[in-house]
Amino acid sequence: MDDQTQIELEAAAFRRLRQHLMQDRIDVQNIDMMNLTGFCRNCLSRWYQEAANERGIEMGKDEARELFYGMSMADWKANHQTEASTEKQADFKVAFEENVTKNQG
């Protein structure tokens, strides 16, 4: 497979993942994703933002999230986010430390 085809396939897979998380499975909570997989929608939007910034494209956190979520973070939370249990919140702190904080240093 040539490099351009690989890039196009990877981009298509990413777009399908984004559609799956934005439209098909809006019931899946970010906290559950982070606790189980070590990443969530916010991580994906941050990686998108970082890729844009590395290429000289100015993009802030809110803009990247809106591009990824298809709406503002406040609207997403109001429409789709549910209250997380104390146990899930505690698990999230561990997952965030292991997967986000360590990777930013």
Secondary structure, 3 states (H helix, E strand, C coil): CCHHHHHHHHHHHHHHHHHHHHHHCCCCCHHHHHHHHCCCHHHHHHHHHHHHHHCCCCCCHHHHHHHHHCCCHHHHHHHHCCCCCHHHHHHHHHHHHHHHHHHHC
